[in-house]
């Protein structure tokens, strides 16, 4: 889940310990913990690395999310 877990087991839960193997994963985990400790309301999205937009006829979930936010539409997250 975007570098904060070791990447070997899979199917991680939010309650699993963060065991990052890479430096960027350790920075991300540290940033998440800082946000959790200093913010009263927050949302952390763990996404795979994003480089540019997806195919225009097959937008990714994140592109759909970005478009809906840009249009100020209501978004339901599970």
Secondary structure, DSSP 8 states (H G I E B T S, - for coil): -TTSS-SSS----TTS-----SHHHHHHHHHHHHHHHH-SS----------S---TTS--HHHHHHHHHHTT------
